Amino acid sequence: MNYYNLLSISVFFSDFKLSFVKTFIREDRWLQFLKGLGVTLEISLFAVILGIVLGFAIALIRSSHDKIIGKGKCRRFSDYVLKILNAICNVYITVIRGTPVVIQLMIMYYIIFQSSRNGIIAAILAFGINSGAYVAEIVRSGIMSIDQGQLEAGRSLGFNYSKTMFYIILPQAFKNVLPALGNEFIVLLKETSVAGYVALADLTYVGNLVRSRTYEAFFPLISVALIYLVIVMILTAGLKRLERRLRNSER
């Protein structure tokens, strides 16, 4: 190896070290990445909870409408209420799935929360409401996939519709849709990367901010990508473990 090759390697490692120092060490920028990660995880966690609650509630309303009323006529007052709720849920799902999550986030922040400009709450509500529409369809498909005989079996045991749904139908549906739910949560985590549109210092926003200040693109962007990758790998491993436990519980 000649002198020029050694010099090139030395220069490369010197630039590599300088880039690392500028990205993470100077001005304690690693703390900015840590805070950005905290914002991302906070938004994702509470948005997932909101999405699960909304999704399951809407799935129960829509599946109950299909099972109890279907295409038939309403006979009781509760049937009319269920039909109205189902119509509202259909509108909600159509609007949420038909508009970009970025627009929903900006509407939530710049219009609904215009006076307070609470970015964290606006982001949690926007991402949670968006996820709820997809969770609802996933859970509804799981409920509708359960054989009608299961519902009749619950009735024969003396359970009413609600108890049959919660104790017999939902546990089976949850096992069936767990992989799809896990995928939705992973998608939600990555969707939070657009939170910077409302000036939230999440992980992606911090990475881009550091890149603009250091004029170094490699470390900031690759670091953000790797952090997301690690989080997704942890979530995937946890979901696979949960699936195995659920399968073992059936034996």
Salt bridges, closest charged atoms under 4 A:
GLU27 OE1 - ARG29 NH2 3.34
ASP66 OD1 - HIS65 ND1 3.36
ASP66 OD2 - ARG140 NH1 3.17
ASP79 OD1 - ARG76 NH2 3.57
GLU137 OE2 - ARG62 NH1 2.36
GLU137 OE2 - ARG140 NE 3.55
GLU216 OE2 - LYS22 NZ 3.42
GLU243 OE1 - ARG247 NH1 3.98
GLU250 OE2 - LYS175 NZ 3.42
